[in-house]
Amino acid sequence: MSVSYKELGLVNTRNMFAKAIKGGYAVPAYNFNNLEQLQAIIQASVETNSPVILQISKGARQYANATILRYMAMGAVGYAKELGKAIPITLHLDHGDSYELCVNCIESGFSSIMIDGSHLSFADNIILTKKVVDYAHKYDVSVEGELGVLAGIEDEVSSEHSHYTDPSEVQEFVKQTSVDSLAISIGTSHGAYKFKVKPGESVPPLRFDILTEVEKCLPGFPIVLHGASSVLPEYVSLINKYGGAMENAVGVPEEQLRKAAKSAVCKINVDSDGRLAFTAKVREYLAKDAEEFDPRKYLGFARSELVKMYKAKNENVMGSAGHGV
């Protein structure tokens, strides 16, 4: 049975992004896989009065079940109101890899779709992206395309090598496809091991020169950054302290992301940081209380930490706090 996202109380990203560009901030796009992550994202967004994009990967959708996800999204809207603010909430497919998947998600209530044809030739990427856009726009669903390839591994998204977005291609791509936003590659990477740095070395800076050129070619157009977790050291340390093995996991410095959010970048994706914070706190709780077997205890403990982390992201990295309504 097909359902419109509007029946679920969701919104697409067009108005969100227009306000973000004008206001000099980025809308947070947080991936979630389970109830506790979703609760934390909504609570943090309400408490900071921030718009939010709930991201679901193909793998997360398979894990949670499409029907259950539909009702979780509707529940998220109701939960935000219960907490006191009807913030704008988008349900977004992250890295859709086929036309069929995008159609299925639109029919099950997604209000925004990403079609990732970045691994294809420029011409074939245009053909696939335009096909998705033509279908999605009939239902007022916004579409994100991608040019350039990010390295790293996260869910089904995997690439050994990255290549930066070519600014000379972006105008033609947007014109031919009519996408609503564009994900570009300027040095971010998927997963928790984004960069190979030796002790004492700094993480390579993002290619803001490419971002500047893209802005010149697409003035006022919404730009998206994928693979933008900072792989916060305190969570990596906690994981390792309580039995984990995550040596040399590093991410994108938060100050670089804040700089990007003040430009044309109006959507920043965060997945690994949520996973790391959640895992760190579950490990800590069980290590300190070996007799505990009630999932509500250790999952609730981890959820509280997620709320704290997402609030800090909204306030200090995205700059989206205070822009929810």
N, C-alpha and C positions, 0 to 999 in steps of 0.2 A: 504494500500500500504506500503510495507516494504521499509525502507531507511537505508543506512549505515551511521554510525556516521562520517565516513570519508568524505562523501558528504556534511556534515554540517560544516566541518572544525575543528572538535573536535579530541582529542587524548585520548588513554587509559592511564592507570596510570603506566605502567611498567617502561618507561623511566623516568617519574617524580620521582618515588620512588627510583630508582637506584641512581639518582642524589642527592636526599634528604638524603639518608643513607650516601653517600660519603661526602656530604657537612655539615652534622650535623644540619639539620633543618627539619621541618615538613611542608608538603604542607597543606595550609588551605582548609578545606572542609566546605563551608558555605551553609546552607539551605536557600532556597528562596521560596516564595509563590506568589509574584507579581512583577510587572514591576519595581517599585521603588527599591525594594531590589536587584533585578538583576542588575539594572543600578549602584547602589552603589558598589556592589561587583566587577563588572568589572572595574569601574573607580578607585577604591582603589587599585586593583591588578595591573592595568597598571601604576598608579602613583608610586607604590613601586616596579615595575618590578618583580612581583611574579607570579609563576604558581598558578592556582586555580582550585578547584573542586567544581562545582555547584551541590548541593545536592537537590534531590527531594524525598520527602517521598510519600508513597502511597496516603496519605490524600491530600498533596499538588498537586499531579497529578490529582486527582479527582476534586480539587478546580479549577485548572487553565485550565484543558482540555489537553489531550495528544497531539492533533494536534497543538494547540496554543503553547504548550511547545516546540515542535520541532522547530518551527519558531523563538521562543524566544532564543533558544540555538544558532541557526544559526545567529540571530541578535546580540547575545552577542559576537560572534567571529568577526563579521563585526564592531561592536562598538569598540572593543579593537583596531583593526587596525586603525579605524578612529581617536582614541585617540593617536595613534602613536606607539603602540607596539603589535606585534602578539604574545602575551603570550600564553603558553600552557593552554588550557581549556578542562576540562573533565566534561561530564554530567553523574552524578552518581545516581543510585537508592539507597536511604537510607532505610535500614530495609525492603527489599523485603520479603514478607511472604509466597510466593508460587512460584513454578516452572512456572506456567502459567503467573504470573505477570512479572517475569524476562524475559521470552520469549517475551512477548508483548512489554516491554520496549526496549529490544534489537532491535526488529523490527521497533520501532519508533525512533531510532537514539541515544539511550543511549550508551556511550562508556565504561561504568563501571557499575557493578551490585553488590549489596550486597544481599546475601541470608542469612537471619537470622534464623538459626535452633537451636539457643542456648537454646530454651525452650524444645527441644526434648532430648531424650536420646543420649548419645555419638554416638551409632551405627546409630540411625536414622538421626542424624545431618549429619553424614558422607554421608549417602545414598542420602539425599536431596541436600546437597552441591555439591557432585560429579555430580549429574544429571544436575544441573545448569551449573557447570564448563564445562562439556562435550559439552553442547549446545553452551555456550558463546564463548568458545575457537575456535569453527568453524568459528566465525565471528571476531576473534581477539579482543574480548571484555574481559576486565579484571574482575576478580571476587574476592570479599571480603567475607570471612566467619567469623563466630564468635564462640568463646568458652568462657563460663562464662556469667552470667546474671547481667545486670545493673538494679538497683532499679529506681523508679521514673516513671513519666508519660510524654510522649511527642508524640503528634499525636496518632497513633494506638499502639505505643509501651508502654506497661504498665506492671510493675512488682512491687509487694509490697516488695519483698525481693530480695536481690542480693546474688550472690555467686561468689567468686573469681575464676579466671581461674586456673586450675590445670596444672602447667608447665609440669608434666609428660605425659600429653595427647597431647600437641601441636605438637610434632614431628610426631606422628602417624596420627593425623588429617590432617596435611599438606601433608604428603606422600600419604594418601589414597584419598584425594580430589583434589590435584593439584591446590589449590587456589593460587591466586597471592598475597594476603595480609590477615592478620588475626587480627580481632578486639578482644581485651582481656579486662577482668574486673579486675582493680586494685584499685578500690575505687571511680571512677567517677560515675555520676548518671544523669539520664534524668530529664529534667524540670528545673524550677527556684528554687525549694526547695530541693536542693541536700542533705543537711545535717541538722540534728536537733542539733543546738548548742544554748546554753544559752548565755545571754549577757556577754561579756568578755571572753568567751571560744574561742579557736582556732578551725578551721576546721581540721578534722583528716587528716594526711598526706597520700598521695597516697602510695600504696604498691610497692615501688621501688624494694623491695626484690623479689617480684614475677616477675616484669619486667626483672630484672637481670637474673633470672633463665630461663625465656622464651628466652632471648637473647642467653644464653648458649646452649639451646636446638635447637635454630633456628638461627645460626649465619648469619648475613647479610640479614635476611628475614624481609620484611616490616610489621610493627606492627601498629595498628590503635587504637586510643582512642576515644570512643564515650562519649557523655554526658560531654563535656569538656568546657562548658561555665563557665565564672567566676562570672556571675550574678553581674555585676559591680554595686557597691553601689550607685554611682551617679544617675544611671537610676532608681533604685528602689526608691530612695529618691524623685526624680522628679515625678514619678508615684504617690507616696503617697501624695506628696505636692499638686498635682492637681486632687485630688478626688479618687485616687486608693486605694487599700487595699492589699498590698503585704508585710505584716510583716514577719520577719524572713526568707526572701528569701536569701539564700547564695549559692555560687558556689565554683569552684575549684580555688585556688589562682594562679595567672598568673605565679609566679615564679616557681611553681611546674610543670606547663605545659611547661615552657621554658626548665626546666631540662629534662623532658621527651623527648622534641623535639631534644635534643642533643644526644639522644640514638638511639635505633632502631625504635622509634616511628616516622613514616614519614608521618602520616596523622592524623590531629586533627580536630574533628567535633565540629562546633559551630552553634547552632540554637537559644537557648534561649536568648543569648546576643543580637542578631539581633532583636528579637521580643521586648525585653525590651527597647532598645534604640529607636526603631521606635515608640512604644507606648508612651514612655515618652515624646518625642518631639511633637507628635500629641496632647497629652493632654495639654502640655504647650502652644502650639500655640492657641488652641481653648479656653483655659482658659483666655488667655490674649487678645483675639480678638473674643468676643462672637458673633459678627455680621458676621464673615467670613463663607462663605458656598462654596467657590471654592476649591475642593479637591487638585488642583494643588498647592495651597498655602501651606496648612498644610502637604501634602504628600511630597512636595518638601523640606520643612523645615526639615522633618524627614529624608529624603534621604541624605541631607547634613551631618547630624550627623552620619548616617551609614557609609558614606565614611570616615569620621574622625576616627570612631571606628575600621573599618576594616583595615585601614592603620596602626593604632597603633598595632593591632594584628599581622599583617604581620611583622612589624619591631621589636616588643618587645617580642612577645610570640612565634610565629612560627619560626622566624629567616629566613623566606623565601624571604624577600625583597632582590632584586638584583639577584635573581636566576631564573628570568622568561625566559630569552633567553640567 
